[in-house]
Amino acid sequence: MIYECPSGHICFSKDDLSNCGMRGCNKQTDIVSPIDIKWFYKINKNGLCINRPDLHMIIEDTNMPKDVKKQIQKIFPNYY
């Protein structure tokens, strides 16, 4: 699932996150999407957190699979 906290941290996690998974942040999260992008678990088995302004790095990364980029663009359509 994909979560976001009020600080703008986006968390990709297979576990339910009631609090943000970003190191040093413990704010409550809201579910952005029930979609699970399993590719992120190759980076870290527990998931990944990224700052919202850095989402463009996923799209611009030439090593990122195209299906992951499409999923991100579909979930965050107004961001790009």
N, C-alpha and C positions, 0 to 999 in steps of 0.2 A: 504494500500500500504506500501511498505518498501522503506525507504530512507536511504541515507548515506551522511554524510558531510565529508569534507577533513580532519577533526580531527579523523575520524574513529568511529564516533557515528552512530549506526544503530537505526533508528526510525521506529516503527510499528505504523501507524496512519491511521485512516479512513478518516481523512481530508487531503486535499492537503497541503503539507509542502514545502514552498519555502525556509524556513530557518529551521535550526536544532531545534528540540524540547528539546534537552538536556539542563538542567538548566545551565545558564552561557555561553552557546554557541549560537551564532546567525549567524553561517556561512550558506551559501547557500547549499542546498542539491541536490543530483541527485537521480533519481528513480532507485532502485535496482531491484524491482519486482512489478508488478501490483497486485500480490496476496495479499489478505487481510487475516491475521491470526486472526480471531475474538476472539480466546481464550484470547489473551493479554488484551482485553478490560475488562475482569473480574478482572484484577489486577488494571487497571486504565481506566476509561471510555473514556479518550482521547487518550489512547495508551501507548506505552512504548518505552524508549530509553535505549540502552545498548552500552557499549564500545565493539568494534569489538573483542578485545582479550578475552572478557568475554562471547562470544557466546557459548563456550564449556559448560558453566554453565547450559544453557538451555538443552543441550543434556544429561548432567550428572545428572540433577535433577530427582530424582525418582518420584516426584509428578507431573511432566510435562506429559501431555497426549502424547501417542506414535505418534498420527497423527501430533501433533505440531512438535515433534522432526523430523519426516520424512520430513515435509515441510521445516524446517530450513536446514536440510541436502541437500535437493534438491535445494534450493535457493543458498546456500553457499557450493557447493560440494568440492571445493578446500581447504576449511578451515579445514576440519577434516581428 
